[in-house]
């Protein structure tokens, strides 16, 4: 996993990853107390592949509505700033 972008309450996150077979992707995850804190896939996005981590991050921000709240945007911007093409 390259990065995990958390929701404010800690029950949701978006994980960005690099696929060893090539490309990058993301998944929307949830952690519930009744599941013992284990993370569960809720988005169904992990099969899509993108040619860069930046493209995967941009797709995740479009696909996961809460990822555009103020705190998440700050985390996204910090993480994505090092991915910007020069």
Helices and strands as residue ranges (DSSP letters): E 3-6, E 12-18, E 24-31, G 33-35, E 39-41, H 53-63, G 65-68, H 70-81
